[in-house]
């Protein structure tokens, strides 16, 4: 194997934490240095001078994806706008290639995408819309692509309800013990019964 082929094998995708509102300029600077940079964007409406304008905004605010060899990351780290390579401590962790491919597919498809809060099974959530606004519960499962099932504790009893994802936000970090998705039907059955 040639040294060029070995270098290509060592190159993986990493998420770079960048300064606020520096995503675009950092991606351009990295590309200018010869690196493959990915800054997925979406069309967002922003208010400037009292007018509503449509602009390209980062799909992952504060982050740019870049493909490089982690052993040779100094040129990346000294690029203006770059704060750090995302990882554990000082060890960079690569982003799974299938996740990068999925992001690229979504961006190139033209389908409307926008940032969304990350929710995990077992995480405490707060309902923010409709008549149940302010109630908190625990995310038990996702049902379909746009609905979730939430267990809400009222009067020391559980009630399972279906809510649209847009109605809930994270109320705290995910629980240490994640519920088994296979146990959710049994829980729902005990709530209904």
PEVEN-V587933 format. One record per run of one state. SS is the DSSP state (helix for helix, strand for strand, loop for the rest). FROM is the first residue (numbers start at 0). TO is the last residue. Records with the same first field share a line. If there is no record, write none. Layout:
SS = FROM-TO, FROM-TO
This chain:
loop = 0-1, 18-21, 32-34, 38-39, 48-49, 58-61, 72-72, 77-80, 85-85, 88-89, 92-95, 109-121, 127-128, 132-134, 143-145, 154-155, 174-179, 192-192
helix = 2-9, 22-31, 69-71, 73-76, 96-108, 129-131, 164-166, 180-191
strand = 10-17, 35-37, 40-47, 50-57, 62-68, 81-84, 86-87, 90-91, 122-126, 135-142, 146-153, 156-163, 167-173
